[in-house]
């Protein structure tokens, strides 16, 4: 299925660094979209069982175009603590 824009989309990032990593992912997404900081309810964190990693879910965020979608992923990838993203 081809994406239709505009759309609401959530992003998941898994990395190290706890709350600082979560905050960095939120800033990266908002910056990539040139929007105000994300609301607290748009940021959900879940630490791994061993505590080494944190899964951060951002969203839902309104994405207007494929370029915006790519820019969010590119901004998230700039953080060296990122291990995986969906």
C-alpha positions as CSV (number, residue, x, y, z in Angstrom):
1,X,0.0,0.0,0.0
2,X,1.3,3.4,-0.9
3,X,1.3,6.1,1.8
4,X,-1.2,8.9,1.4
5,X,-0.3,12.4,2.7
6,X,-1.0,14.1,4.9
7,X,-0.9,11.3,7.4
8,X,-0.5,10.7,11.1
9,X,2.5,8.5,11.9
10,X,4.3,7.3,15.0
11,X,8.0,6.7,15.1
12,X,9.9,4.2,17.3
13,X,13.6,4.6,18.2
14,X,15.6,2.2,20.3
15,X,18.9,3.3,21.8
16,X,21.0,3.9,24.8
17,X,21.1,6.9,27.1
18,X,17.7,6.7,28.9
19,X,15.8,10.0,29.3
20,X,18.5,12.0,27.5
21,X,18.1,9.8,24.4
22,X,14.3,10.1,24.5
23,X,14.6,13.9,24.7
24,X,17.1,14.0,21.8
25,X,14.8,11.9,19.6
26,X,11.8,14.2,20.4
27,X,14.0,17.3,19.6
28,X,15.2,15.6,16.3
29,X,11.7,14.8,15.2
30,X,10.3,18.3,16.0
31,X,13.3,19.9,14.4
32,X,13.0,17.9,11.2
33,X,9.4,18.9,10.9
34,X,10.1,22.6,11.9
35,X,7.5,22.4,14.5
36,X,7.1,23.2,18.2
37,X,8.4,20.7,20.7
38,X,6.4,17.5,21.1
39,X,3.8,17.4,23.8
40,X,4.6,15.1,26.8
41,X,1.8,12.7,25.7
42,X,3.5,12.3,22.3
43,X,6.6,10.8,23.9
44,X,6.4,7.3,25.4
45,X,9.5,5.6,26.8
46,X,9.9,1.9,27.8
47,X,13.3,0.7,29.2
48,X,14.5,-2.7,28.3
49,X,14.4,-5.5,30.9
50,X,18.1,-5.1,31.6
51,X,18.0,-1.3,31.5
52,X,20.7,-0.9,28.8
53,X,18.3,0.3,26.1
54,X,15.2,2.5,25.9
55,X,12.4,2.2,23.3
56,X,11.0,5.7,22.5
57,X,7.7,6.0,20.7
58,X,7.0,9.5,19.2
59,X,3.6,10.5,17.9
60,X,1.3,10.5,16.3
61,X,2.9,13.2,14.3
62,X,1.3,14.8,11.2
63,X,3.5,14.1,8.2
64,X,2.7,16.2,5.1
65,X,5.0,14.6,2.5
66,X,7.5,11.8,1.8
67,X,10.3,14.4,2.3
68,X,9.1,15.1,5.8
69,X,9.0,11.4,6.6
70,X,12.6,11.0,5.3
71,X,13.8,14.0,7.2
72,X,12.5,12.7,10.5
73,X,14.4,9.4,10.0
74,X,17.5,11.3,8.9
75,X,17.4,13.5,12.0
76,X,17.0,10.5,14.3
77,X,19.9,8.7,12.6
78,X,22.3,11.5,13.5
79,X,22.3,10.4,17.1
80,X,25.1,7.9,17.8
81,X,23.1,6.3,20.6
82,X,20.4,5.1,18.2
83,X,20.5,1.4,17.6
84,X,17.3,0.7,15.7
85,X,14.3,2.7,14.4
86,X,10.9,1.8,13.0
